[in-house]
Amino acid sequence: MTVRVLLVDDQPLVRAALQMVITDAPDLDVAGEAGNGAEAVRLVRELAPDVVVMDIRMPGMDGIEATRLITAGAGPARVVVLTTFDDDDYVYAALRAGASGFLVKDMALDDILAAVRVVAAGDALIAPSVTRRLIAEFAGRPAPAPPPRTAEGITGREREVLTLVGGGRSNAEIAADLVISVATVKTYVTRLLAKLDARDRVQLVIIAYEMGLVAASR
């Protein structure tokens, strides 16, 4: 099945580079392009893409508000934020808005394609080499107060798994740490998603920080 991708960035050169490599991939297709958030929201409704690669800083409606509107809709589109780690203070807010992960603009293009495939498959982009640093950095920053998160309703083992997910650990790493099978870890993650009403693994990471299970590193 071909994954249909909407590219959203106010820089035409960025969109052109992504379009070129996506067009060359047999399992990916560019559904459309947008230069700002408002246009992205409109095109998602019209084109129903599978994945939206979303810049944050754009004129008019930014990527955070666009992500919030897209993920609140009834369509299947999942959002991957495209950002710059060194100067972008809005990644955590974008994850709160419902993004399924994020990419850094200086990543290799092949890695970006791999990330799009991961998100299209229903997972979230939690790459320890990048995500651990970003979420740890932005989780400790002030943000509009969300409803308080508690650990009520989850078991002790589920709490352990959630803590490790919050630390950016993969399923295989969690299995090794807890001396259980990868299949069992997947079962715990699925239960956590349901019990905590989380969209995907990225939101589990955010919830782990909100519960105080993982401390933001400095």
ABEGO torsion letter per residue (X at the ends): XBBBBBBBBABAAAAAAAAAAAAABAABBBAEBBABAAAAAAAAAAAGBABBBBBABBBEBBAAAAAAAAAABABABBBBBBBBAAABAAAAAAAAAGBAEBBBAABBAAAAAAAAAAAAAGBBBBBAAAAAAAAAAAAABBBBBBBBBBABGBBAAAAAAAAAAAAGBBAAAAAAAAGBBAAAAAAAAAAAAAAAGBABAAAAAAAAAAAGABBBBX
